[in-house]
Amino acid sequence: MEYLQKESRSQLTLYTTCLDDMIAADNTVRAIDTFVDSLDLEHLGFASLASQGRPPYDPADLLKLFIYGYMNRMRSSRRLELECNRNIELIWLLGNLKPDHNTISRFRKNNPKAIKRVFRATVSIAQNHNLIGATLIAGDSTKLRAQNSKKNNYNLKKVARHIEYIDKKLEEHNTALAKADNDQEKQDHKDQIDKHNKQRKRYEGINKTLKEDTTTENPQLSTSDPDSRHQITRGMITEVCYTAQTTVDADHKVLLDYKVTNENDKKAMGNMLRRAKSILKTNQFTALYDKGYHTGSEFKTAHDLGIDTLVAIPAIGRKSQAPDPAYNVEHFKYDKASDSYQCPQGHELKSNGNWYKARNYKFKQYKSSACKSCPVRSLCTTSKANGKIVQRSEYKQYIEANFKRVQQQPEIYKKRQAIVEHPYGTIKRQWGFDHIITKKGIQNASADFGLIAIAYNLKRILNIIKEQGKLAFILNKQRHKAIFKLLSTFLSLFKPKIILPTHFLKIHSLHFSNVYLN
């Protein structure tokens, strides 16, 4: 059987094509080039470079490199350095520039805020192409492993266990040292005692640092990446990680916003809604969240912003349940006028008017003297002394309003997972970006996730435009504009001067305006 014959590698050839002809007209790399060239990078806040010495790399070129890399599942600075030397698309995109991995890495490290503003530009593109409905959004978070092992993450309990273990070993070696007969055996025990004493001193230092941290109830210390925290990722599985809070528009699953934190979801919703209102320039939308965001103070924030939320209702804890579910608190009716509750038996529970303090909120207590002689008391409460006590938090009215909305619009809430999980499926499952690649700090982690978000949005937008049959047309206009500009320059060298018709040069570019910086 005859096979197709390869050309000889030593054969001299004379190529008649330029580098630009090797890149297809609808290649995504052209969109990246157009997008970055449309941005005012200095205005966006990219770090200024030294004017002395060797000319620096243009921030636009490094940004193009990163966006291309992230869109093609390449985040490592060393991998990007390698691709600059062999990837025809990158050679075209960067004009044959070959930055080293240190230059590439520093650019990402030095520009987390500017990268966030570039992400905002992708949101503006989506808005300009009517890809954002701004009527239904969903929020959620995902955990991304940090560059810090569980072994190098400490809390007070873990340190106490280590010190207890070391003390036990020190006791064993001191006892053995006292009984040792020969010099070698004594020296071995002394070496072990010195080793354990050094370890104990180290753990005492960690213990001191943890006790001095008054910003949180359960302080942690991560020695490799100080801002990362040990958190539950799913079920009972834990990782040292960061949390990426995201907001997604329902129409085309475009990311509207992100924020990298090291905290859980309890206090995240209000801030994300405030930002969503600023981005969309309206509060006439409904926001969907899971039960992890069910916090009274956050509901009040949403109410103050004028935003309707549908947040899943968490299950009632065992301690809050009555022996008979028919007598759970949700079956007690509240009367706002009299500030009292009525139990299923028709008895009135009143408050003494005092507010009591819990950890993060205030509440009133409601009870009735009728509990003492109530025939169904054993079905209603396990308290033998005080009878049934109902607590009402200062945020209860906002919690109840959310409950009613969820009950009235179950078909809307069912859309939440399909909306908000779309980016996570692409980013973590398809692209494999389940960890933060940068080290040392939440700002570096934010830069990494920001580039992920930029890549996701651009890819999403380009795919939708391509489906609508617009992408090749838009990119061809950009290419023709460059060709006519080159031709005009060439013809201007001759006399008499030849001027191309102006309508040839008035080819409009892809619209990337309205980039906001907040």
C-alpha positions in Angstrom: 0.0 0.0 0.0 1.3 3.4 -0.9 1.1 6.2 1.7 1.2 9.9 1.4 4.8 11.0 1.1 6.3 13.6 3.4 8.5 16.4 2.2 12.2 16.2 3.0 13.2 18.2 6.1 16.4 19.3 4.4 14.5 20.5 1.3 14.9 24.3 0.8 11.6 26.1 0.2 10.5 29.6 -0.6 7.3 30.4 1.2 5.0 32.8 -0.5 2.7 33.2 2.5 3.1 35.6 5.4 2.5 34.7 9.1 -0.9 36.3 9.0 -2.1 33.9 6.3 -1.4 31.0 8.6 -4.0 32.2 11.1 -7.6 31.5 10.0 -9.9 34.5 9.6 -12.2 33.3 12.4 -9.4 32.0 14.7 -10.1 33.0 18.4 -6.6 34.4 18.7 -7.7 37.3 16.4 -10.5 38.1 18.9 -8.0 38.1 21.8 -5.8 40.5 19.8 -8.7 42.8 19.0 -10.0 42.7 22.5 -6.7 43.7 24.2 -5.9 46.3 21.6 -9.2 48.0 22.3 -8.3 48.5 26.0 -6.6 51.5 27.6 -4.3 49.4 29.8 -2.7 52.4 31.5 -6.2 53.7 32.5 -7.1 50.2 33.7 -4.1 50.4 36.1 -1.5 48.0 34.8 1.8 48.5 36.6 4.1 51.1 34.9 7.5 49.8 33.8 10.9 51.3 34.2 12.0 53.6 31.4 15.7 53.0 32.0 17.7 50.1 30.7 16.4 47.5 28.3 12.9 48.3 26.8 10.3 46.4 28.7 7.6 44.2 27.3 4.3 45.9 26.4 1.7 45.0 29.0 -0.7 44.4 26.1 1.4 41.6 24.8 1.7 39.9 28.2 -2.0 40.2 28.8 -2.7 38.6 25.3 -0.3 35.8 26.3 -2.2 35.1 29.5 -5.7 35.3 28.0 -4.6 32.9 25.2 -3.0 30.6 27.7 -6.0 30.4 30.1 -8.4 29.9 27.1 -6.3 27.0 26.1 -5.8 25.4 29.6 -2.3 26.7 30.1 -1.6 28.7 33.3 2.0 27.9 34.2 4.5 30.7 33.4 7.0 28.1 32.3 4.5 26.4 30.0 3.6 29.8 28.5 7.3 30.5 28.0 7.7 27.2 26.1 4.6 27.9 23.9 6.0 31.3 22.9 8.8 29.4 21.1 6.7 26.8 19.3 3.1 27.8 19.1 2.3 29.4 15.7 -0.7 31.2 17.1 1.3 32.7 20.0 4.1 33.7 17.6 1.5 35.5 15.5 -0.2 37.1 18.6 3.0 38.3 20.2 4.9 39.2 17.0 7.6 36.6 17.8 8.3 38.0 21.2 9.6 35.4 23.7 9.3 36.6 27.3 10.9 34.4 30.0 8.8 32.7 32.8 9.9 35.2 35.4 8.6 38.2 33.4 5.4 36.3 32.7 4.9 35.4 36.4 5.6 38.9 37.7 3.0 40.4 35.3 0.3 38.2 36.8 1.5 38.9 40.4 1.7 42.7 40.0 -1.7 43.3 38.4 -4.6 41.7 40.3 -6.7 44.9 40.3 -6.1 45.7 36.7 -7.0 42.1 35.8 -10.3 42.6 37.6 -10.9 45.6 35.4 -10.2 43.7 32.3 -12.8 41.2 33.5 -15.2 44.1 33.8 -14.5 44.8 30.1 -15.7 41.3 29.1 -19.0 42.0 31.0 -19.3 45.3 29.0 -18.9 43.3 25.7 -21.7 40.9 26.8 -23.9 43.9 27.6 -23.1 45.6 24.3 -24.1 42.4 22.4 -27.3 42.0 24.5 -26.1 38.8 26.1 -27.1 39.9 29.6 -30.8 39.8 30.6 -30.3 41.5 34.0 -33.6 40.1 35.2 -32.5 36.8 36.8 -29.1 36.1 38.4 -27.7 33.3 40.5 -24.8 33.4 43.0 -22.7 30.6 44.5 -19.2 29.8 45.5 -16.6 27.2 44.6 -13.6 26.1 46.6 -10.2 26.1 44.8 -7.2 24.3 46.5 -4.4 26.6 47.6 -0.7 25.9 47.3 -0.7 24.9 51.0 -0.9 21.3 52.3 -3.2 20.3 55.2 0.0 19.4 57.1 1.1 23.0 57.0 -2.2 24.4 58.2 -2.7 24.8 62.0 -5.4 25.7 64.5 -5.3 25.7 68.3 -6.5 22.1 68.7 -4.0 20.8 66.2 -1.1 22.6 67.8 -2.2 21.3 71.2 -2.2 17.7 69.9 1.3 18.2 68.5 2.6 19.6 71.8 1.0 16.8 73.8 2.6 14.3 71.5 6.0 16.0 71.8 5.7 16.1 75.6 5.0 12.4 75.7 8.1 11.7 73.6 10.3 14.0 75.7 9.2 12.1 78.8 10.0 8.7 77.1 13.5 9.9 76.0 14.3 11.5 79.4 13.3 8.3 81.2 15.4 6.2 78.7 18.3 8.6 79.1 18.4 8.1 82.9 18.5 4.3 82.4 21.0 4.3 79.5 24.3 2.5 80.1 26.6 3.4 77.2 27.6 6.7 75.8 26.2 6.1 72.3 22.8 5.3 73.6 22.9 8.4 75.8 23.9 10.5 72.9 21.0 9.1 70.7 18.5 10.1 73.4 20.0 13.5 73.8 19.8 14.1 70.0 16.1 13.1 70.1 15.4 15.4 73.1 17.1 18.3 71.3 15.0 17.6 68.2 11.7 17.5 70.1 12.5 20.6 72.0 13.1 22.5 68.8 9.8 21.2 67.5 8.0 22.2 70.7 9.5 25.7 70.5 8.2 26.0 66.9 4.7 24.9 67.9 4.7 27.3 70.9 5.4 30.1 68.4 2.5 29.0 66.2 0.3 28.7 69.3 1.1 32.3 70.3 0.4 33.6 66.9 -3.0 31.9 66.8 -4.0 33.2 70.2 -3.1 36.7 69.2 -5.5 36.5 66.2 -8.7 38.1 67.5 -10.3 38.6 64.0 -12.0 35.2 64.0 -13.5 32.7 66.5 -11.4 29.8 65.1 -8.1 31.2 64.0 -5.9 29.3 61.5 -2.3 29.6 60.3 -1.2 28.4 56.9 2.6 28.5 56.6 3.0 28.2 52.8 0.1 30.4 51.7 -0.8 32.6 54.7 -4.3 33.7 53.4 -5.6 30.2 52.6 -7.9 28.4 55.0 -8.8 24.9 55.8 -12.5 24.5 54.7 -15.1 21.9 53.9 -15.2 21.5 50.1 -18.1 18.9 49.9 -19.6 16.5 52.3 -17.0 15.7 54.9 -14.0 16.3 52.5 -11.8 19.2 53.5 -9.0 21.1 51.8 -6.8 24.1 52.4 -8.3 26.4 49.8 -9.8 29.7 48.7 -13.4 30.5 48.1 -14.4 32.1 44.8 -17.8 33.9 45.0 -19.4 34.4 41.6 -22.6 36.0 40.2 -24.0 34.6 36.9 -26.6 36.0 34.6 -29.3 33.6 33.6 -29.7 34.4 29.9 -26.4 33.1 28.6 -24.5 32.1 31.7 -22.1 35.0 31.5 -20.1 35.7 34.7 -21.0 39.2 36.0 -18.8 39.3 39.0 -16.3 37.4 41.2 -14.5 37.8 44.5 -11.9 35.6 46.0 -12.1 35.2 49.8 -11.0 32.8 52.5 -14.4 32.8 54.3 -17.6 30.8 54.0 -20.9 31.8 52.4 -22.8 33.1 55.4 -21.9 36.8 55.0 -21.3 36.9 51.3 -24.7 37.5 49.7 -25.3 41.1 50.6 -21.9 42.3 49.3 -22.3 40.4 46.0 -25.8 41.8 45.5 -24.6 45.3 46.1 -21.9 44.8 43.4 -24.4 43.2 41.0 -26.7 46.2 41.4 -23.7 48.5 40.5 -22.7 46.4 37.5 -26.2 46.0 36.1 -27.2 49.5 37.0 -30.6 48.3 38.2 -32.1 46.4 41.1 -35.0 45.0 39.1 -33.8 41.5 39.1 -34.3 38.3 41.2 -31.3 36.6 42.8 -31.0 32.9 43.5 -28.8 31.4 46.2 -28.5 28.0 48.0 -29.1 27.5 51.7 -25.5 28.3 52.6 -26.4 32.0 52.1 -29.4 31.9 54.4 -28.5 34.6 56.9 -30.9 37.2 58.4 -28.6 40.2 58.1 -28.0 39.4 54.4 -31.7 39.3 53.8 -32.0 42.8 55.3 -29.2 44.1 53.0 -31.0 42.7 50.0 -34.3 44.3 51.2 -32.5 47.7 51.6 -31.1 47.3 48.1 -34.6 46.7 46.8 -33.6 43.2 45.4 -35.8 40.1 45.6 -34.0 37.0 46.7 -34.9 33.3 46.5 -32.7 31.5 49.0 -33.2 27.8 49.8 -34.6 27.1 53.3 -32.3 25.1 55.5 -33.6 22.1 57.4 -34.6 22.7 61.1 -31.9 21.5 63.5 -32.8 18.7 65.9 -32.5 21.0 68.9 -35.1 23.3 67.4 -37.6 20.6 66.7 -40.6 19.8 68.9 -41.2 16.1 69.9 -44.2 16.3 67.5 -43.4 18.2 64.2 -46.9 19.6 64.3 -45.7 21.9 67.1 -42.6 23.2 65.5 -42.1 27.0 65.6 -43.2 27.4 62.0 -46.8 26.4 63.0 -46.9 29.3 65.6 -48.6 32.4 64.0 -47.1 35.8 64.7 -49.3 38.9 65.1 -47.4 42.0 64.3 -50.0 44.4 65.9 -49.8 42.8 69.3 -46.3 41.5 69.0 -47.3 38.0 70.1 -47.5 34.4 68.8 -50.4 32.0 68.9 -49.6 28.3 69.3 -51.6 25.5 67.6 -53.7 25.1 70.8 -54.8 28.8 70.6 -52.7 30.0 73.5 -51.0 33.5 73.3 -47.2 33.7 73.8 -46.0 37.2 74.7 -42.6 38.9 75.0 -41.4 40.9 77.9 -40.1 43.5 75.4 -36.4 42.9 76.0 -33.9 42.3 73.3 -31.3 39.6 73.9 -28.0 39.3 72.2 -26.9 36.2 70.2 -23.5 36.1 68.5 -24.5 38.0 65.3 -28.0 39.2 66.0 -30.6 40.3 68.6 -33.8 38.5 69.4 -36.9 38.5 71.6 -38.4 35.6 73.6 -42.1 34.7 73.7 -43.7 32.4 76.2 -47.0 31.7 77.9 -48.1 30.6 81.4 -50.6 28.3 79.8 -47.8 25.9 79.0 -47.8 24.6 82.6 -51.3 23.0 82.3 -51.4 22.4 78.6 -52.5 18.8 77.8 -50.1 18.5 74.8 -47.1 20.0 76.5 -45.1 16.8 76.0 -45.7 17.0 72.3 -44.6 20.7 72.1 -41.5 20.9 74.2 -39.0 18.9 76.2 -38.5 21.8 78.7 -39.7 20.8 82.1 -39.2 24.2 83.8 -40.0 27.0 81.4 -42.4 25.5 78.8 -42.3 26.5 75.2 -40.1 29.5 74.4 -40.2 31.0 70.9 -37.3 33.2 69.7 -37.8 35.9 67.1 -34.7 37.5 65.6 -34.5 41.1 64.5 -34.3 39.8 60.9 -37.3 37.5 61.1 -39.5 39.6 58.8 -36.9 39.4 56.0 -36.5 35.7 56.5 -40.2 35.2 56.3 -40.5 37.3 53.1 -37.8 35.1 51.5 -39.7 32.0 52.6 -42.9 33.2 50.9 -41.1 34.0 47.7 -39.5 30.5 47.6 -42.9 28.9 48.2 -44.6 31.0 45.5 -41.9 30.6 42.8 -40.5 27.1 43.1 -40.1 26.8 39.3 -37.8 29.9 39.3 -35.6 28.6 42.1 -35.1 25.3 40.3 -33.2 27.2 37.6 -30.4 28.2 40.1 -28.2 25.2 39.7 -28.3 25.2 35.9 -27.4 28.9 35.9 -24.6 29.1 38.4 -23.0 25.7 37.9 -22.4 26.3 34.2 -19.2 28.3 34.7 -17.9 25.9 37.4 -18.5 22.9 35.1 -16.5 24.5 32.4 -13.7 25.9 34.6 -13.2 22.9 36.9 -14.4 19.8 35.0 -13.6 20.7 31.4 -10.5 22.9 31.9 -9.3 21.2 35.0 -8.8 24.5 36.9 -9.7 23.1 40.4 -6.8 24.8 42.2 -5.1 28.2 42.5 -1.8 28.1 40.7 -0.2 31.2 42.4 1.3 31.3 45.9 1.5 33.7 48.8 -1.7 35.6 49.3 -5.2 36.3 48.4 -4.3 39.0 45.9 -2.3 36.6 43.8 -5.1 34.1 44.0 -7.5 36.8 42.8 -5.3 37.5 39.8 -5.3 33.8 38.9 -9.1 33.4 39.2 -9.6 36.8 37.4 -7.7 35.4 34.4 -9.9 32.3 34.6 -13.0 34.4 34.6 -11.8 36.5 31.6 -11.0 33.4 29.6 -14.4 31.9 30.5 -16.4 35.0 29.5 -14.5 35.6 26.3 -14.9 32.0 25.2 -18.6 32.1 26.2 -19.2 35.3 24.3 -17.3 34.2 21.2 -19.1 30.9 21.1 -22.5 32.6 21.2 -21.5 35.1 18.6 -20.2 32.3 16.4 -23.5 30.5 16.7 -25.2 33.6 15.6 -23.0 33.7 12.5 -21.3 37.0 13.4 -17.8 36.1 14.5 -16.2 35.6 11.1 -17.8 38.8 9.8 -16.5 40.8 12.8 -12.9 39.4 12.6 -12.7 39.8 8.9 -13.6 43.5 9.3 -10.6 43.9 11.6 -8.3 42.1 9.2 -9.5 44.1 6.2 -9.0 47.3 8.2 -5.4 46.4 8.8 -4.8 45.5 5.1 -6.3 48.8 3.9 -4.2 50.8 6.4 -1.0 49.0 5.1 -2.0 49.6 1.5 -2.7 53.3 2.1 0.7 53.7 3.7 2.4 52.0 0.8 0.6 54.1 -1.8 1.4 57.4 0.0 5.0 56.8 -0.8 4.3 57.6 -4.5 3.6 60.8 -6.3 1.2 61.9 -7.4 -0.4 61.0 -4.2 -3.2 58.4 -4.5 -5.9 58.5 -1.8 -8.1 55.5 -1.2 -11.9 56.2 -1.0 -12.6 57.0 2.6 -15.4 54.5 2.9 -12.8 51.7 2.5 -11.1 52.8 5.6 -14.2 53.4 7.7 -14.6 49.9 8.8 -15.9 49.8 12.3 -14.3 47.6 14.9 -15.8 45.4 17.5 -17.2 47.6 20.3 -15.4 47.3 23.6 -16.4 50.6 25.3 -18.1 51.3 28.6 -15.4 49.6 30.6 -15.9 50.6 34.2 -13.2 50.5 36.8 -14.9 49.9 40.1 
